[in-house]
Amino acid sequence: MNFGFNTNVRVGKAVYHVQTEDRGPSHPFLDTVVYEGGRVVHRRSTDYQDLAKLAADSDARQHVLHERLAQQHRDVIAQLEAGTLPASTQAGRQPQRSVAPIQPGLEVRLLNPGSWLTSGNATLEIEVRRPGVARGAAQEFADAKVEAAIEDPRGDSVAFRTHTNPSGRATLKFPIPSTVADGAELVIRAAQGSLSNELRFRIRARPKVQVPAASLK
């Protein structure tokens, strides 16, 4: 499971989407892509070959990767807000006038809708398949990209990613931030080629526990 960040950034009248992710041990790069209206306006990729001596699943490696990923994400956002991203990528390209629309030719199902959230931790059992096809009909999407993101109305979001198995299923486990604001949403996205779809669930902020005054005496 790969870890990443997603943030919407408003600069003047424009809204940009900044996405940073670790591409995994088989391709050790940290990639950041900036979108404006669905168009890629900036890319940044840095390798972490220097961490090859550390075990892929070691806590030390994961900690360093997380810090580098977060810093690269912050740096791109800061340059975007300051207007210092390279001119050749931010303003030098002509808008793409004919882009094939993404078609919702796949269906995303949450298989455990009544039990995915327990004690602040999410366990998502996800299935990706052709719409309207009965289970077992061999119409599942193997190796489809699956992402679960907590989208906060304050602008930031955190995303977790994986791929479906040969049966078109995937499992994602992660904690729901205790600081989640009212109006935040859990978004489950799946994509394969030009096909994509998503599910959205509203997340309520955890109520603050009021301590009775008598217990403070």
C-alpha positions in Angstrom: 0.0 0.0 0.0 1.4 3.4 -1.1 1.0 6.6 0.9 0.4 10.0 -0.6 -1.0 13.5 -0.2 -3.6 15.5 -2.1 -4.3 19.2 -1.6 -6.4 21.7 -3.5 -4.7 25.1 -3.7 -6.4 28.4 -4.8 -4.2 30.9 -6.4 -6.1 34.0 -7.5 -9.1 32.7 -9.5 -7.4 29.4 -10.3 -7.7 26.2 -8.3 -4.9 23.6 -8.6 -4.9 20.0 -7.3 -1.5 18.9 -6.0 -0.9 15.1 -5.7 2.3 13.6 -4.3 2.9 9.8 -4.0 5.5 7.2 -3.4 5.7 4.9 -6.5 6.9 2.0 -4.4 10.1 -0.1 -4.0 10.1 -1.4 -7.6 10.2 2.1 -8.9 11.8 4.2 -6.1 10.6 7.7 -6.9 8.5 10.4 -5.1 6.2 11.9 -7.7 4.3 15.2 -7.5 1.8 16.2 -10.2 -0.1 19.6 -10.3 -3.4 19.7 -12.1 -5.4 22.7 -13.3 -8.8 21.9 -14.7 -7.7 18.3 -15.3 -4.6 19.4 -17.2 -1.1 18.6 -15.9 0.8 21.9 -15.4 3.7 20.7 -13.4 5.6 17.4 -12.6 8.3 16.7 -10.1 10.0 13.4 -9.4 12.9 12.6 -7.0 14.5 9.2 -6.4 15.4 7.6 -3.1 18.0 5.2 -4.3 20.0 6.2 -1.2 17.6 4.3 1.0 18.2 1.0 -0.8 20.3 -0.3 2.0 17.3 -0.1 4.4 14.7 -2.9 4.3 11.6 -1.9 2.3 9.3 -2.5 5.3 11.6 -1.1 8.0 10.2 1.6 10.3 13.3 3.8 9.7 12.8 3.7 5.9 9.1 4.4 6.2 9.7 7.4 8.5 12.3 8.9 6.1 10.1 8.4 3.1 7.1 9.9 4.8 9.1 13.0 5.8 10.5 13.4 2.3 7.1 12.9 0.7 5.5 15.5 3.0 8.4 18.0 2.4 8.2 17.7 -1.4 4.5 18.2 -1.3 4.9 21.3 0.9 7.6 22.7 -1.4 5.5 22.4 -4.5 2.5 24.1 -2.8 4.7 26.9 -1.5 6.2 27.5 -5.0 2.7 27.4 -6.5 1.4 30.0 -4.1 4.4 32.2 -4.6 4.2 31.9 -8.4 7.7 30.5 -8.7 7.0 27.2 -10.4 8.9 26.9 -13.7 7.2 29.1 -16.3 7.6 26.4 -19.0 5.3 24.1 -17.1 2.9 26.6 -15.4 2.1 29.1 -18.2 4.1 28.0 -21.3 1.8 25.2 -22.5 -1.2 25.6 -24.7 -4.5 24.2 -23.2 -5.4 20.8 -24.5 -8.5 21.2 -26.6 -9.5 17.6 -27.3 -9.2 15.3 -24.4 -11.1 12.1 -24.3 -13.5 12.1 -21.3 -13.1 9.6 -18.5 -15.9 7.1 -18.8 -17.5 5.5 -15.7 -17.2 2.0 -17.2 -16.4 0.3 -13.9 -18.3 0.0 -10.6 -16.8 0.5 -7.2 -18.4 -1.4 -4.3 -17.7 -1.2 -0.6 -18.3 -4.7 0.6 -18.5 -3.9 4.3 -20.6 -0.7 4.4 -21.9 -1.4 7.9 -18.5 -2.1 9.6 -15.8 -0.2 7.7 -15.2 2.2 10.6 -14.4 0.9 14.1 -12.9 2.9 16.9 -11.5 5.6 14.6 -9.9 3.1 12.2 -11.0 2.3 8.7 -10.9 -1.1 7.1 -12.2 -0.9 3.5 -13.1 -4.1 1.6 -13.4 -2.9 -2.0 -14.5 -4.6 -5.2 -14.1 -3.2 -8.7 -16.1 -4.7 -11.5 -18.2 -4.0 -14.6 -21.5 -2.3 -13.9 -24.5 -4.6 -13.9 -22.5 -7.9 -14.1 -23.3 -10.6 -11.5 -20.5 -11.7 -9.3 -18.5 -14.7 -10.5 -19.0 -13.7 -14.2 -15.3 -13.0 -14.7 -15.8 -9.3 -15.3 -13.7 -8.0 -12.5 -10.9 -5.5 -12.9 -7.5 -7.0 -11.9 -4.7 -4.6 -10.9 -7.0 -1.6 -11.0 -5.7 1.4 -9.1 -7.7 2.0 -5.8 -7.4 5.1 -3.7 -9.1 6.0 -0.4 -8.8 9.7 0.6 -10.0 11.8 3.5 -11.0 15.1 1.9 -11.1 17.8 4.5 -13.2 21.0 3.7 -10.3 23.0 5.0 -8.3 22.1 1.9 -6.0 19.2 2.8 -6.5 15.5 2.2 -4.6 12.3 2.9 -4.8 9.4 0.5 -3.9 5.7 0.7 -3.4 3.6 -2.4 -3.2 0.0 -3.5 -4.2 -2.2 -6.5 -6.9 -4.9 -6.9 -6.0 -8.6 -6.9 -7.0 -11.0 -9.7 -10.5 -11.1 -8.3 -10.9 -7.4 -8.6 -10.8 -6.9 -4.8 -8.6 -4.8 -2.5 -8.3 -4.0 1.2 -7.2 -0.7 2.7 -6.6 -0.1 6.4 -5.7 3.3 8.0 -6.7 5.5 10.9 -9.2 8.3 10.5 -7.5 11.6 11.8 -8.8 12.7 15.1 -8.8 16.3 13.8 -11.2 15.6 11.0 -13.6 18.5 10.5 -17.3 18.4 10.0 -18.1 18.1 6.3 -15.0 15.9 5.6 -15.6 13.0 3.2 -14.2 9.5 2.7 -13.7 9.1 -1.1 -13.0 5.7 -2.6 -11.7 6.0 -6.2 -10.9 3.2 -8.7 -9.3 3.6 -12.1 -8.0 1.4 -14.9 -6.9 3.0 -18.2 -9.5 5.7 -19.1 -12.2 4.2 -16.8 -12.8 5.5 -13.4 -15.5 5.9 -10.7 -15.8 6.8 -7.0 -17.8 6.5 -3.9 -18.3 9.2 -1.2 -19.2 8.9 2.4 -19.6 11.8 4.9 -17.5 11.6 8.0 -18.8 13.2 11.2 -16.2 14.8 13.5 -15.8 12.9 16.8 -17.7 14.6 19.6 -15.7 16.0 22.4 -16.3 14.3 25.7 -17.5 16.6 28.4 -16.1 15.9 31.8 -18.6 16.5 34.6 -17.6 19.3 36.9 -18.1 17.0 39.9 -15.3 14.7 38.7 -12.8 17.5 38.7 -13.1 18.0 42.5 
